[in-house]
Amino acid sequence: MPAPLTLVPSSKDLPQSADAVVIGAGIVGVFTAYYLAKRGLKVALVEKGHVGAEQSSRNWGWCRQQNRDARELPMATKSLDLWERFAAETGEDTGFRRCGLLYLSNSEDEIAGWARWRDFAKTVGVTTHMLDSAEAAERGKATGRAWKGGVFSPTDGTADPANAAPAVARAIMKLGSTVHQNCAARGIEMEGGRLSAVVTEHGTIRTKVAILSGGAWASSFCRQLGIRFPQASIRSSILSVGPNQDQGQDNLPDALHTAHVSITRRGDGGHTLAISGRGRVDPTAQNLRFAAQFLPMFIRRWRSLSRGGMEGIRSGHESLKKWRLDRRTPMEEMRILDPTVDRNTIKLTYERAMELLPDLKGRPVTAAWAGYIDSTPDGVPAIGETMAVPGLVLAAGFSGHGFGIGPGAGHLIADIITGAEPIVDPVPYRPERFERSSWGKVADF
């Protein structure tokens, strides 16, 4: 059962030229194209499969500030405003709501960590409420359990992964730019030492600017251009259950995180269920290539990550192969990354959710799916023009955070390309930082 996704039509003809070409129509790619089109640029958005079909439709849908890395927090805050503004500007519905996010815990160490983040957040104007045991029990009454504490972030919210990227794609076309699905970008051409065109399977688009927002495929694409971009993918599996069969509203929170299981209310009244951080690392040649840079992260997460199997090799997104521009590429062989679900994780997630939240019992499982979360060694995305290929802007490695901060990332990229005042400081996201060792300490906030 694949992840739910709303399909959108493609533009009829591939343009011969464009002011900018966006490669990859996930949430970051569509928002980048939208903000460029809003500024009057003629944009061509090319996607090897369908708009939003990979990780942008396979995530929880959380749009949060809570517990963000200090480098990402400004973008997360701006993104919340942009989610709201997008609906007002376009009339398109991404399902975004500021429903608030609830975290509950019986771990004193975890609660203390949330309190430290709360103190930091105050310094940058972000509101989050620590909950004592009585308040946590009241907020989490659907669990019927006692809790030592928790946190509630009232201005955070959720959007609908099945509809968000498609909604933005429709807005792009309303602005006169184009969207091309089943149209893989194979590579680029250069003239005078800078990018001059994007080569796709259906033709070449002349352009001076291209944005690579290829998700889990980005490192492989970069390698074709002589760019070293360290990236590793974690295969994560989640499921959804249907809405309450009774006519009345259930008492479940809209978005709840606990160490054992997390839930999110979906637009259809059902819920997505997941275990935070749990996933499999499928061995690939790319994993081995960047192993030294990712070892610190894997060590920190060893309790939640397990060794995978041949799934990553079969998918082809982390191959070290070189491909030719006049032949089919791995992206055309694997139009949509739809990896095998980890059935043990799905079973465990379902059991934990039923135990934690009695109101979920009897709900049918409507879908279960897996996706590849593309990560960087420091868990912060790479956004900025590449030094090796002037005119190529990298926007990848969002490390599971891309959905929520997609609007801010797209706005920042449009700022960089058009020379506007950046919506946030771009320096922490520059791709060249990965030339340094990842063994240095990375602050949590």
C-alpha positions as CSV (number, residue, x, y, z in Angstrom):
1,M,0.0,0.0,0.0
2,P,1.8,3.2,-1.1
3,A,1.6,6.5,0.7
4,P,-1.5,8.5,-0.2
5,L,-0.9,11.2,-2.9
6,T,-3.0,13.7,-4.9
7,L,-2.0,13.6,-8.5
8,V,-1.6,16.8,-10.6
9,P,-1.5,17.2,-14.4
10,S,1.8,18.1,-16.2
11,S,2.3,21.1,-18.4
12,K,2.0,20.1,-22.1
13,D,5.4,21.2,-23.7
14,L,8.9,21.2,-22.3
15,P,10.3,24.8,-22.8
16,Q,13.4,25.3,-24.9
17,S,14.6,27.9,-22.3
18,A,13.8,29.1,-18.8
19,D,15.1,31.6,-16.3
20,A,15.5,28.8,-13.8
21,V,15.1,25.0,-13.8
22,V,14.2,23.2,-10.6
23,I,15.2,19.5,-10.5
24,G,13.0,17.6,-8.2
25,A,9.4,18.3,-7.3
26,G,9.3,17.5,-3.6
27,I,8.2,20.1,-1.1
28,V,11.4,22.1,-1.3
29,G,11.5,22.0,-5.1
30,V,7.9,23.1,-5.5
31,F,8.2,26.0,-3.0
32,T,11.4,27.1,-4.7
33,A,9.7,27.2,-8.1
34,Y,6.7,29.0,-6.6
35,Y,8.7,31.8,-5.0
36,L,10.8,32.2,-8.2
37,A,7.6,32.3,-10.3
38,K,6.1,34.9,-7.9
39,R,9.0,37.2,-8.7
40,G,8.3,37.0,-12.4
41,L,10.8,34.4,-13.4
42,K,9.9,31.8,-16.0
43,V,10.5,28.5,-14.2
44,A,10.5,24.9,-15.4
45,L,10.1,22.3,-12.7
46,V,11.2,18.8,-13.8
47,E,10.4,15.6,-11.9
48,K,11.4,12.1,-12.8
49,G,8.2,10.7,-11.3
50,H,5.2,12.5,-9.7
51,V,5.1,15.7,-7.7
52,G,5.6,14.9,-4.1
53,A,5.7,11.2,-4.6
54,E,8.8,10.4,-2.5
55,Q,9.6,11.6,1.0
56,S,7.4,14.7,0.7
57,S,4.3,12.5,0.9
58,R,5.8,9.9,3.2
59,N,6.5,12.0,6.3
60,W,4.4,12.8,9.4
61,G,3.3,16.2,8.2
62,W,4.7,18.1,11.3
63,C,5.6,21.8,10.8
64,R,7.4,22.6,14.0
65,Q,9.8,24.9,15.8
66,Q,10.0,22.7,18.9
67,N,13.4,21.1,19.4
68,R,14.8,22.5,16.2
69,D,18.6,22.9,15.9
70,A,19.5,26.6,16.4
71,R,20.6,26.8,12.8
72,E,17.2,25.6,11.5
73,L,15.0,27.4,14.0
74,P,14.8,30.8,12.2
75,M,13.8,29.0,9.0
76,A,11.2,26.9,10.9
77,T,9.6,30.0,12.4
78,K,9.5,31.8,9.0
79,S,8.1,28.7,7.4
80,L,5.1,28.6,9.7
81,D,4.1,32.1,8.5
82,L,4.7,31.1,4.9
83,W,2.5,28.0,5.2
84,E,-0.4,30.3,6.3
85,R,0.4,33.0,3.7
86,F,0.5,30.5,0.8
87,A,-3.1,29.5,1.3
88,A,-4.2,33.2,1.5
89,E,-2.2,34.1,-1.6
90,T,-3.2,31.2,-3.8
91,G,-6.5,29.7,-2.5
92,E,-4.8,26.3,-2.6
93,D,-5.2,24.0,0.4
94,T,-2.1,22.3,1.8
95,G,-4.0,21.2,4.9
96,F,-1.8,23.4,7.2
97,R,-3.2,24.1,10.7
98,R,-1.6,25.5,13.8
99,C,-3.0,22.8,15.9
100,G,-0.1,22.7,18.4
101,L,2.2,19.8,19.0
102,L,2.2,17.8,22.3
103,Y,5.2,15.9,23.7
104,L,4.7,13.6,26.8
105,S,7.4,11.8,28.7
106,N,8.2,9.9,31.9
107,S,12.0,10.4,31.4
108,E,13.4,13.2,33.7
109,D,16.4,13.5,31.3
110,E,14.1,14.0,28.3
111,I,12.0,16.6,30.1
112,A,15.1,18.4,31.3
113,G,16.3,18.6,27.7
114,W,13.0,20.1,26.6
115,A,13.3,22.7,29.4
116,R,16.8,23.6,28.2
117,W,15.4,24.1,24.7
118,R,12.5,26.2,26.1
119,D,15.0,28.5,27.8
120,F,17.0,28.8,24.5
121,A,13.8,29.4,22.5
122,K,12.8,32.3,24.7
123,T,15.9,34.2,23.6
124,V,14.7,34.1,20.0
125,G,11.0,34.8,20.6
126,V,9.6,31.3,20.3
127,T,6.9,30.2,22.8
128,T,6.7,26.7,24.2
129,H,5.0,25.6,27.4
130,M,6.5,23.1,29.8
131,L,3.9,20.9,31.4
132,D,4.0,19.5,34.9
133,S,2.6,16.1,35.7
134,A,-0.9,17.3,36.2
135,E,-0.9,19.4,33.1
136,A,0.6,16.5,31.1
137,A,-2.0,14.2,32.3
138,E,-4.8,16.6,31.3
139,R,-3.3,17.3,27.8
140,G,-2.7,13.6,27.4
141,K,-5.9,12.3,28.9
142,A,-6.6,10.2,25.8
143,T,-3.7,7.9,27.0
144,G,-5.3,7.4,30.4
145,R,-1.8,7.4,31.9
146,A,0.1,9.5,34.4
147,W,3.1,11.4,33.0
148,K,6.0,13.1,34.7
149,G,5.8,16.0,32.3
150,G,5.7,17.3,28.8
151,V,5.8,20.2,26.5
152,F,3.2,21.9,24.3
153,S,4.2,24.1,21.4
154,P,0.9,26.1,20.6
155,T,2.1,27.8,17.4
156,D,3.4,24.7,15.7
157,G,1.2,22.7,13.4
158,T,0.7,20.1,10.7
159,A,0.1,20.1,6.9
160,D,-1.2,17.3,4.7
161,P,1.7,15.4,3.0
162,A,-0.7,13.9,0.4
163,N,-1.8,17.3,-0.8
164,A,0.8,19.9,0.1
165,A,3.3,19.5,-2.8
166,P,0.6,19.0,-5.4
167,A,-1.2,22.2,-4.1
168,V,2.0,24.2,-4.6
169,A,2.5,22.7,-8.1
170,R,-0.9,23.9,-9.1
171,A,-0.1,27.4,-7.9
172,I,3.1,27.3,-9.9
173,M,1.2,26.7,-13.1
174,K,-1.3,29.4,-12.3
175,L,1.7,31.8,-12.3
176,G,2.6,30.8,-15.8
177,S,5.5,28.5,-15.1
178,T,5.6,24.8,-16.0
179,V,5.6,21.4,-14.3
180,H,7.0,18.4,-16.1
181,Q,6.5,14.9,-14.5
182,N,8.0,11.7,-15.7
183,C,10.8,13.9,-17.0
184,A,14.1,13.0,-15.4
185,A,17.0,15.5,-15.4
186,R,20.0,13.6,-16.6
187,G,22.7,16.3,-16.2
188,I,23.8,19.7,-17.2
189,E,25.7,21.5,-19.9
190,M,28.3,24.3,-19.2
191,E,29.6,27.3,-21.2
192,G,32.2,29.7,-20.2
193,G,32.8,27.9,-16.9
194,R,29.2,28.1,-15.7
195,L,25.9,26.2,-16.1
196,S,24.1,26.8,-19.4
197,A,21.5,24.1,-19.7
198,V,19.7,21.2,-18.0
199,V,19.5,18.0,-20.0
200,T,16.4,16.0,-19.5
201,E,15.2,12.7,-21.0
202,H,12.8,14.7,-23.1
203,G,15.1,17.5,-24.3
204,T,17.4,20.2,-23.2
205,I,16.3,23.4,-21.4
206,R,18.6,26.4,-21.8
207,T,19.1,28.2,-18.5
208,K,21.7,30.0,-16.4
209,V,20.3,28.7,-13.1
210,A,19.3,25.3,-11.9
211,I,18.3,24.2,-8.4
212,L,19.0,20.6,-7.4
213,S,16.3,19.6,-4.9
214,G,16.6,15.9,-5.6
215,G,16.2,14.5,-2.1
216,A,17.8,11.1,-1.7
217,W,19.1,11.2,-5.3
218,A,21.1,14.5,-4.8
219,S,24.5,13.0,-3.9
220,S,24.4,10.7,-6.9
221,F,23.5,13.6,-9.2
222,C,26.3,15.7,-7.7
223,R,28.8,13.0,-8.3
224,Q,28.2,13.2,-12.1
225,L,29.3,16.8,-11.9
226,G,32.4,16.2,-9.8
227,I,30.8,17.6,-6.6
228,R,31.3,15.7,-3.4
229,F,28.2,15.9,-1.3
230,P,28.1,13.5,1.8
231,Q,24.6,12.1,2.1
232,A,23.1,9.0,3.7
233,S,19.5,7.7,3.6
234,I,17.6,6.1,6.4
235,R,14.6,3.8,5.4
236,S,11.7,4.7,7.7
237,S,8.4,2.8,7.8
238,I,5.0,4.2,9.0
239,L,1.3,3.5,8.7
240,S,-2.1,5.1,8.8
241,V,-5.4,4.1,10.3
242,G,-8.8,5.2,9.3
243,P,-11.1,7.7,11.1
244,N,-13.4,6.9,14.0
245,Q,-16.4,5.0,12.7
246,D,-18.6,6.6,15.2
247,Q,-20.1,10.0,14.3
248,G,-18.7,11.8,17.3
249,Q,-15.2,13.4,17.5
250,D,-12.6,11.3,19.2
251,N,-10.5,12.7,22.1
252,L,-7.1,12.1,20.5
253,P,-4.7,14.9,20.2
254,D,-4.0,16.3,16.7
255,A,-0.2,15.6,17.1
256,L,1.4,13.7,19.9
257,H,5.0,12.5,20.4
258,T,6.1,10.0,23.0
259,A,9.3,7.9,23.1
260,H,7.3,4.8,22.2
261,V,5.0,6.0,19.4
262,S,3.8,9.2,17.8
263,I,0.5,10.0,16.1
264,T,-0.7,12.7,13.7
265,R,-4.3,13.4,12.7
266,R,-4.8,13.3,8.9
267,G,-7.1,15.4,6.8
268,D,-9.5,12.5,6.4
269,G,-9.9,12.1,10.2
270,G,-7.6,9.1,10.4
271,H,-4.1,9.1,12.0
272,T,-0.5,8.4,10.9
273,L,1.4,6.3,13.4
274,A,5.2,6.2,13.7
275,I,8.1,5.5,16.0
276,S,10.4,8.5,16.0
277,G,13.9,7.9,14.8
278,R,13.4,4.2,14.1
279,G,14.8,3.1,10.7
280,R,17.1,0.8,8.7
281,V,20.4,1.7,7.1
282,D,20.5,-0.2,3.8
283,P,24.2,-0.8,2.9
284,T,25.2,0.8,-0.4
285,A,28.4,1.9,-2.1
286,Q,27.6,5.5,-1.2
287,N,27.2,4.6,2.5
288,L,30.7,3.1,2.5
289,R,32.1,6.2,0.7
290,F,30.8,8.6,3.4
291,A,31.0,6.2,6.3
292,A,33.6,8.2,8.2
293,Q,31.5,11.4,8.1
294,F,28.3,9.7,9.2
295,L,29.8,7.5,11.9
296,P,29.3,10.0,14.7
297,M,25.6,10.3,13.9
298,F,25.1,6.5,13.6
299,I,26.9,6.1,17.0
300,R,24.5,8.6,18.6
301,R,21.5,6.8,17.1
302,W,22.6,3.2,17.5
303,R,19.6,2.2,19.6
304,S,17.1,3.2,17.0
305,L,18.8,2.3,13.7
306,S,19.2,-1.2,12.4
307,R,21.1,-2.7,9.5
308,G,19.0,-3.1,6.4
309,G,19.3,-5.3,3.3
310,M,19.7,-5.1,-0.4
311,E,16.8,-2.6,-0.8
312,G,19.1,0.4,-1.2
313,I,21.2,-1.3,-3.9
314,R,18.1,-2.3,-5.8
315,S,16.7,1.3,-5.6
316,G,19.8,2.7,-7.3
317,H,19.7,6.1,-5.6
318,E,23.0,5.6,-3.8
319,S,25.1,4.1,-6.6
320,L,28.6,5.3,-7.5
321,K,28.0,4.7,-11.2
322,K,28.5,7.3,-13.8
323,W,25.7,7.7,-16.4
324,R,25.5,9.2,-19.9
325,L,23.2,12.0,-20.9
326,D,22.1,10.1,-24.0
327,R,21.0,7.0,-22.3
328,R,18.5,6.0,-19.6
329,T,19.7,6.8,-16.1
330,P,18.9,5.2,-12.7
331,M,16.2,7.8,-12.1
332,E,14.3,6.5,-15.2
333,E,14.7,3.0,-14.0
334,M,13.3,3.9,-10.5
335,R,10.8,6.7,-11.2
336,I,9.6,6.7,-7.5
337,L,11.5,5.5,-4.5
338,D,9.0,3.2,-2.9
339,P,11.1,1.0,-0.7
340,T,10.0,-2.2,1.1
341,V,8.1,-1.6,4.3
342,D,9.8,-3.0,7.5
343,R,6.9,-5.2,8.6
344,N,8.4,-5.7,12.1
345,T,8.4,-1.9,12.6
346,I,4.8,-1.6,11.3
347,K,3.6,-4.4,13.7
348,L,5.4,-2.8,16.7
349,T,4.1,0.7,15.8
350,Y,0.6,-0.5,15.6
351,E,0.8,-2.5,18.9
352,R,2.3,0.4,20.7
353,A,-0.3,2.9,19.4
354,M,-3.2,0.6,20.4
355,E,-1.8,0.2,23.9
356,L,-1.1,3.9,24.4
357,L,-4.4,5.2,22.9
358,P,-7.5,3.1,23.5
359,D,-9.6,5.3,21.1
360,L,-7.5,3.9,18.2
361,K,-8.7,0.3,18.8
362,G,-10.8,-1.0,16.0
363,R,-9.5,1.5,13.5
364,P,-8.6,-0.3,10.2
365,V,-5.1,0.0,8.8
366,T,-5.5,2.0,5.6
367,A,-1.9,2.1,4.4
368,A,1.7,1.3,5.3
369,W,4.7,2.7,3.5
370,A,8.4,3.3,3.7
371,G,10.5,6.2,2.5
372,Y,14.2,7.2,2.4
373,I,15.1,10.2,4.7
374,D,18.1,11.9,3.1
375,S,20.5,13.1,5.8
376,T,23.7,15.2,6.1
377,P,26.4,14.5,8.7
378,D,25.3,17.3,10.9
379,G,21.6,16.9,10.3
380,V,21.2,20.4,8.7
381,P,20.4,20.8,5.0
382,A,22.8,22.0,2.3
383,I,21.5,25.1,0.6
384,G,23.5,27.3,-1.6
385,E,25.3,27.7,-4.9
386,T,28.0,25.1,-5.6
387,M,31.6,26.3,-6.1
388,A,32.3,23.6,-8.7
389,V,29.4,24.5,-10.9
390,P,28.5,28.2,-10.9
391,G,24.8,28.6,-11.5
392,L,23.9,25.3,-9.8
393,V,22.2,25.7,-6.4
394,L,22.1,22.7,-4.1
395,A,19.0,22.2,-1.8
396,A,19.2,18.7,-0.3
397,G,20.0,16.7,2.8
398,F,17.0,18.0,4.9
399,S,17.4,15.1,7.3
400,G,13.7,14.5,7.9
401,H,12.9,18.2,8.5
402,G,12.3,19.3,4.9
403,F,8.5,19.1,4.9
404,G,8.0,21.5,7.7
405,I,10.7,24.0,6.6
406,G,10.0,23.6,2.9
407,P,8.4,27.1,2.4
408,G,11.3,28.8,4.2
409,A,13.9,26.9,2.2
410,G,12.2,27.7,-1.1
411,H,12.0,31.4,-0.2
412,L,15.6,31.5,0.8
413,I,16.7,29.9,-2.5
414,A,14.6,32.4,-4.4
415,D,16.3,35.2,-2.4
416,I,19.8,33.8,-3.2
417,I,19.0,33.5,-6.9
418,T,17.3,36.9,-7.3
419,G,19.7,38.8,-5.0
420,A,17.0,39.8,-2.5
421,E,17.5,40.2,1.2
422,P,17.7,36.6,2.5
423,I,14.7,35.6,4.6
424,V,17.2,34.0,7.1
425,D,20.9,33.9,7.3
426,P,22.1,31.6,4.5
427,V,25.6,31.0,6.0
428,P,24.7,28.0,8.3
429,Y,23.4,26.1,5.3
430,R,26.3,26.5,2.8
431,P,27.3,23.2,1.2
432,E,31.0,23.9,1.5
433,R,30.9,23.3,5.3
434,F,31.0,19.6,4.6
435,E,34.6,19.9,3.5
436,R,35.3,20.0,7.2
437,S,35.4,16.9,9.4
438,S,32.1,15.9,11.0
439,W,33.9,14.7,14.1
440,G,33.6,18.2,15.7
441,K,30.9,18.7,18.2
442,V,27.5,19.8,16.8
443,A,25.3,21.6,19.2
444,D,21.7,20.3,19.6
445,F,20.5,23.9,20.0
